[in-house]
Amino acid sequence: MNEAVWWALVTGIGSALATGLGALAALALKVGEDETSKSRLGFASAFAGGMMLAASMHSLIGEGLAMGTGAWNAMLVLAGVGLGAGFFWWAERMMEGREERTNTGGLSARSLLLFGALFVHSIPEGVAIGVGFATGDIAFGATMAAIIALHNVPEGVAMSLPMRAEGASIARCAGVSVLTSLPQALLAAPAALAFSSLQGALPAGMGFAAGAMIYVVAHELLPEALEQASPAAVAWGVTLGSGAMIGVTSMI
């Protein structure tokens, strides 16, 4: 196992485990259904969304464009962006109309649907971690994994809130939250191996990861944040998250 694949495996598992921290955060910060708690969670989602947008544009797309010159390389990146967004759109369409009216595996219909949504959108995030390490730049890959792990914490909070309201224990909330990010642990290493072997396809892979994450932010994170926090709080969250991400990537 080469170094990139090994690091992708370890950080993919770590990012999935970070989702479980959301359950602990919900308990420690007493995150609940009140307006202050919702505003906090909305700001956290906006901040994570800002980081993901900056990582997509500044890091993934920028890095993909820098891998070659000319129209062909740019077309590869742009095709990847379209495929990434299209994949997530397709996956969501496949989930539409599948609401269950009874408990499944101990989860209510609301929690089950949330689990499915988070599980699906963890797929491109696992690919993003692998693609980051496939560049051969371990620091770049580690930064991508850290961004996704940070983004996973408010997702764990979001998964835990309805479960806690239904009487689930913190341990159960944490376990289910981690399972929503299982694709990151399973796909990071294979993605790193595949794109390490197919360097010519790496610009498209960078675009794919970026397109999927941009779609997730625009379609899920920001609308959800706006339901929980004021537009000003969401705007500041995105701005600060983007600035933090650009600052981090500029130092590596």
Stockholm file with secondary structure:
# STOCKHOLM 1.0

chainA/1-252         MNEAVWWALVTGIGSALATGLGALAALALKVGEDETSKSRLGFASAFAGGMMLAASMHSLIGEGLAMGTGAWNAMLVLAGVGLGAGFFWWAERMMEGREERTNTGGLSARSLLLFGALFVHSIPEGVAIGVGFATGDIAFGATMAAIIALHNVPEGVAMSLPMRAEGASIARCAGVSVLTSLPQALLAAPAALAFSSLQGALPAGMGFAAGAMIYVVAHELLPEALEQASPAAVAWGVTLGSGAMIGVTSMI
#=GR chainA/1-252 SS CCHHHHHHHHHHHHHHHHHHHHHHHHHHTTCCSSHHHHHHHHHHHHHHHHHHHHIIIIIIIHHHHHTCCSHHHHHHHHHHHHHHHHHHHHHHHHHTTCCCSSCBTTBCHHHHHHHHHHHHHHHHHHHHHHHHHHTSCHHHHHHHHHHHHHHHHHHHHHHHHHHHHTTCCHHHHHHHHHHHTHHHHHHHHHHHHHHHHCGGGHHHHHHHHHHHHHHHIIIIIHHHHHHHSCHHHHHHHHHHHHHHHHHHHHTC
#=GC SS_cons         CCHHHHHHHHHHHHHHHHHHHHHHHHHHTTCCSSHHHHHHHHHHHHHHHHHHHHIIIIIIIHHHHHTCCSHHHHHHHHHHHHHHHHHHHHHHHHHTTCCCSSCBTTBCHHHHHHHHHHHHHHHHHHHHHHHHHHTSCHHHHHHHHHHHHHHHHHHHHHHHHHHHHTTCCHHHHHHHHHHHTHHHHHHHHHHHHHHHHCGGGHHHHHHHHHHHHHHHIIIIIHHHHHHHSCHHHHHHHHHHHHHHHHHHHHTC
//
